[in-house]
Amino acid sequence: MCLPSHYSPIHLIGIQGYSPTMSTNAAGNRRIVVGVDGSENSQKAVDWAISFAHSGDTVILLSAWSPVVVPAEMAMSYTFDDTAARQILDKEAKRVATAAANRGVSIASHFENNDPRNAILSTSSDLIVVGARGHGGVVGILLGSVADYVSRHAHVPVVIVPAK
């Protein structure tokens, strides 16, 4: 596999029982899920996934937003607005549309009102690609809480694209 030099090193976390070809799906028929949160690292992960994908593969841009759970004792009505999260996903799909089309790669967007970790893991895929850090703050300071969780619980190979 030949990767652009500005993406190295890439951390591929293999899952026992899976081959380097990711799945039984032939190149050109694979589903590559990429976590999208609007961060620079998430954009790097999307770019890496498109550069890795073969013609005919589908790169699924997945964004998930989980509102803060309010204790029942607060007894107030709340509305959760996921407009900003959906706009980030739409903007990212538009940003990469030409590059993907030039490689013969399909782009699909998927949004869930769910914890990002669970959304990524529950989406059918042959490979998961995430940035090492998104907007995780102190919890995600080294690897990223989503990347860490996904790499530990995925049943398919995971690529973690580093921050630098």
ABEGO torsion letter per residue (X at the ends): XBBBAAAOBBBBBBBBGBBAAGBABBBGABBBBBBBAGBAAAAAAAAAAAAABBBGBBBBBBBBBBBBBBBAAAGBBBBBBAAAAAAAAAAAAAAAAAAAAAAGBBBBBBBBBBBAAAAAAABBBABBBBBABBAAEAAAAAAEAAAAAAAAABABBBBBBBAX
